[in-house]
Amino acid sequence: QVQLLQSGAEVKKPGASVKLSCKASGNIFSNYYFYWVRQAPGQGLEWVGLINPSSGSTVYAQRFQGRVTMTTDTSTTTVYMELATLTSEDTAVYYCASPDYSGSGSSSDDVFDFWGQGTMVTVSS
Amino acid sequence: EVVLTQSPGTLSLSPGERATLYCRASQSISGFYSVGGDNLAWYQQKSGQAPRLVMFGASSRAAGIPARFSGSGSGTDFTLTISSLEPEDFAVYYCQQYGISPITFGQGTRLDI
């Protein structure tokens, strides 16, 4: 099992940046990918991007290109997502998620067996 | 990008009834390399909680998901069926395709009592 513990709620002004964290614990495999998915209030799910902590490689959804940066600290098994130039449309719950490669789960890239508890980001003047 | 359209938007049923949820993709998500089923997943989300994986590969149940849940379909049309609803099944369900970048989700089906 993998546990994903996210940082606390944030309130930001338009134009600011926010950096969220997601600490992974449990049966972490070196080749785990980590993903970020967001959900605006009352809305559906939207994929933001992914990071491979082993290589540091990232893939971002096109609409976030140039505004999002995902990084990792392998020593603490923590992944980060920074989103810049915030607008009210970025108000959402942000989730980190990962597949389960242990053999008990999907073992599929891009399938989200494990989820963090979510971090609420509110952008308001 | 692949647009996923879920229907119905809301489904009102009672415990013990059968629920059928649909997910249609704007283009086929079957690929030559779709080993283990099409790249379509379903998630259950209850109010105030993170989503929970229910199905992947279109028809493979996730760990801990009871046998009353089943998935089917290929290409562009997919179905999630709950054979006999339990009170804990009432939630919002999202489909997700991961066969064609970028990953996309449907808008959700609310399953109401």
Contacts between the chains, C-beta under 8 A, distances in Angstrom:
chain1	res1	chain2	res2	distance
A	44	B	94	6.4
A	44	B	105	5.6
A	44	B	106	7.2
A	44	B	107	4.9
A	44	B	108	5.2
A	45	B	43	7.6
A	45	B	51	6.7
A	45	B	94	5.7
A	45	B	96	7.4
A	45	B	105	4.3
A	46	B	105	7.0
A	47	B	102	6.1
A	47	B	103	4.1
A	47	B	104	7.0
A	47	B	105	7.2
A	59	B	101	7.6
A	61	B	102	5.1
A	61	B	103	7.9
A	62	B	102	6.8
A	95	B	50	5.7
A	95	B	51	7.6
A	100	B	63	7.3
A	104	B	63	5.4
A	105	B	53	7.8
A	105	B	62	6.8
A	105	B	63	5.4
A	106	B	41	7.7
A	106	B	53	6.9
A	106	B	56	4.4
A	106	B	57	7.5
A	106	B	60	7.5
A	106	B	62	6.6
A	108	B	36	7.8
A	108	B	39	7.8
A	108	B	56	5.9
A	108	B	57	7.0
A	108	B	98	7.4
A	109	B	98	7.5
A	110	B	39	7.4
A	110	B	98	3.6
A	110	B	103	5.7
A	111	B	41	5.4
A	111	B	53	6.8
A	111	B	56	4.8
A	111	B	98	6.3
A	112	B	41	7.6
A	112	B	43	7.3
A	112	B	51	7.2
A	112	B	53	6.0
A	112	B	96	7.9
A	113	B	53	5.3
A	113	B	62	6.7
A	113	B	63	7.3
A	115	B	50	3.9
A	115	B	51	6.1
A	115	B	52	7.5
A	116	B	50	6.8
A	117	B	50	6.2
A	118	B	50	5.6
